[in-house]
Amino acid sequence: MLLNDLIGDDGEIVGDKNVEINSLTFKSAEVKKGSLYFCLKGENFDGHNFAREVSSLGASAIVVEKLQQVNIPQVLVKNTRSALSKFCAKFYQNPEKSLKFIGITGTNGKTTSTFIIKSILKEAGYKVGVIGTQGTFINGRSYKTNLTTPDPTELFATLRKMVDMKVDYVVMEASAHAIYLNKLDGITFEVGVITNITQDHLDFFNTMKHYEKTKISFLNSKHVKTAVVNIDDSRIRNNLSKINVPTISYGLNNPSDVFALDIEKSLSCSKFVVNALDSVFKVECNLVGQFNVYNILAGISTCYALGINEKTIIRGLKKVKAPLGRFSVINLSKDITVIIDFAHTPDGMENVLKTIKDVYFEKLICVFGCGGNRDTGKRSIMGSIAEKYSNYVVITSDNPRFEDPSKILDDIEKGMKKDNHIKIVDRREAIKYALTLVQDGGVIALLGKGAELYQDINGVKTPYNDFEEIEKIL
């Protein structure tokens, strides 16, 4: 594609407008002959500083916010991040125009909600693609991704593939980072869902106010046609006036458009009566816990907004398969159960542990850690929550990254007042120890990593998986 054809009126080209562009990137290490390089500004770097380097590597042109001293064409734009999304869309023949999108943001519940909505849409006869934390799924095939919401260079290539594979709907997670960094610019979502806003990612956003503002900003006419909101979340409720599109609310404790009654609790499934915009019907779903009732209500609300009838919704919910590592129940014996969950925030942890205690009143052992180089403020909070609901807590490593794992464990312990815990840095050994505590029966809640296939230690992703470790120990 020629540079002029790609840019059109969306930027000022300084230099030859007819150079050939055969790839787009914002990573200098990926630059090759024919690349269009985007000079993005980050927290710790500025892509403009690599302008001369990428020029020498063969880049055909660069996209900048200020002109650089290089001998290749430059495209001058106001915001290189927004331009990245826009030009990636055009480079892949605007696949977003041939697809319908559902976007889900929120601190917790995004992945499970995508699976719920996918199941109902499939039951309605649509071909569905999913993009999120566990990867990309297209017509039953899975593809790995590095981020919850892929960078535009990967995202629009994926959307092109979905169009080629005749996908109708794309259900995707919209992370706070993606919203803030303009990764979703150019995509209009039929429905935008917000599940909740609780503490996370303050290493990046610094304050809850900033994090909250970013999440809410997704629910405006720039991004979505209709908003679906959890009315029981106080932060969402306090921001309703900032949502300038038609809204459907769901909840359990506040007046809402969609709500649940007569909830039956168990460790096998959820059953309850739904009132959806005054249509009343009973549902059953292979997901457990009150937090999943909220996720199910989010799915029902979304599909109502799309015009899907209740019979299809009921059938779709019965066929939902929970994402691996989201309250995955492993019965080791009649009396010993392990529940593996991705819960890595205070709210997520409390949801899981409270669900277990609601239906199981014997021994509960919690095994968890916190990620390194991330929000440190949540560590002591999670220690306090683990202690509150568990008979015993084994504090261990998650993804320490470049931090000393022992220090992370010490930070967690600061929130604990009792002596019903132990610190074991090695996660494998921590699991082994926890199993010795339930030989006479009990539940182990193994939290934080879910289905992840690695541990991030000093920049190296070492193969590791909680499911595999349980199997090896047994």
Helices and strands as residue ranges (DSSP letters): H 3-7, E 12-14, E 23-25, G 28-30, E 35-38, G 47-50, H 51-56, E 61-64, E 74-76, H 80-91, G 95-98, E 100-105, H 110-123, E 128-132, E 135-138, E 141-143, H 152-164, E 169-173, H 176-180, E 189-194, H 202-205, H 208-217, E 224-230, H 234-237, G 240-242, E 247-251, E 258-264, E 270-276, E 279-285, H 290-305, H 310-318, E 328-331, E 336-341, H 346-359, E 364-368, H 378-389, E 392-395, H 405-413, E 421-423, H 427-436, E 442-447, E 454-457, E 460-463, H 466-473
